Amino acid sequence: MSQSKGAKVGVDESSALLQVDVNNVLVSKPMQVVVTKSDSTASASSATASSSDISTEITAPNIIVDGNCNTCKCAIDISTHAIQCWSCKNNFHAIGCNDEASCVAATSVFTNHLLPAVNKTRGYERKFGCFFFLCNHCMTEKEKIATVSQNDRVDILEKKMDAMQSDFKDELAEMKSLLTGIAQPQSSEIQKKAPLSDKAQNPWNNKQRVDHLRHMMVIKRDENGNTVDQSKLEKACIDDGLGVLNTFELKKSGDTAVILQSRADATTLKTKLAEQLPQHSVEQVSSKTPTITVVGLVRQYEKKELADMIQRQNSGIKALFDSDVSDEDKKFDIVAIVPLRSKPSHYKAFIRVSNVIRSILSKQSDKVYVGSQPVCKIYDSFYILRCFNCQKFGHHSENCKSAATCGHCAGTHETRNCSVKADPLAASCVNCIHAGIADHKHTANDSSCPQLVESQTKLKKSIPFYQRK
């Protein structure tokens, strides 16, 4: 084994692997040639060498010019003592140079391994992969090109982010109008009023914002088990001009449920009933909230770390958390951060957010800024709970009282004991069978299952954000 300033070469006798360190990385099996940037004093000309330019002027101690080595001035047999750069096509004196530091490799290593590997001779023509040699100049130029390309991409991204930041005030105003749905005043007398203060104009100010999203409330029975008087409930709704979408009795409790057009209407009715019908307690049911998937995280962040970055770096969300709004509107719970199946080096995060935050993200083209990494894409997730015992939706297997049903063939046995699990033609979905759906030749966990898709659609319709779309 020998070393020179232009190259580092090593042979592992136990594994017959060759390693050469001369400006690039070459990989093959069973031999591996590793080439990295050396400390050679070679310098490049003003013009960048291309793969087809064989006349590139390069000041290198071991370059061969007119058949002679630039260092020792000896006539060189190119076929045995020289190696050609894969990019610029110049030949370099590889072994036997008077200046040992200018040699590419030790004579035995070069003759028996490196040159045959590059030229695909002496058995290497049967090996997998190709080897090539890059001179210092070409490696430097390729690094420059790669650096410029990366900087260009960063500049483009920064310009896009600056443009989005400059337009975000207008986006917030539009978002306020979208979420509140408040009609503009028509009276000239009202229009003559002084402009609102900065605090009043904040779209996340509770006093100015009316969240026109469907809201449900439950009116409990009184101490004697009597339900609320429907005539009095109706009068309260009419007197205050409340938008009631539906009124019905809950089957299990017998309480009265009322679905109103907005949260503001629900709050008004709750106050009214507390004054007029104090014997009935009223509960406002929290709205269902969206679940999103943030895809493209470059590392597995801590939950608190990821939440803090998203809340600080995305202007709309930051404005929301800096304002006087309810905790319900600030909901941002990271459920899990897991690797991507298609790319284990990257991660995705499942996050439950409020309807307001989901609206903010939709105005950001469903993208979110995280740290200094590339912008992440957002997708909606509609998770439907499915029992692993009976395969029905809506409960856990630990609470299941039904008989076991196979998730693969719909047989009366546990999925893990299925004898035809490896046969895709035996697949059958018990949920589609019970629903009378002809297309049931799929497993119960198939993402395209008609019954699953129907359940996801129902869930989507129950979440206020998607009701507005």
Beta strands, then each sheet from edge to edge (+ up, - down):
strand 1: 8-12
strand 2: 17-21
strand 3: 64-65
strand 4: 68-69
strand 5: 82-84
strand 6: 91-93
strand 7: 215-219
strand 8: 244-249
strand 9: 256-260
strand 10: 282-285
strand 11: 291-297
strand 12: 332-339
strand 13: 347-353
strand 14: 367-368
strand 15: 376-381
sheet 1: 1+ 2-
sheet 2: 3+ 4-
sheet 3: 5+ 6-
sheet 4: 8+ 9- 7+ 10-
sheet 5: 12+ 13- 11+ 15- 14+
end
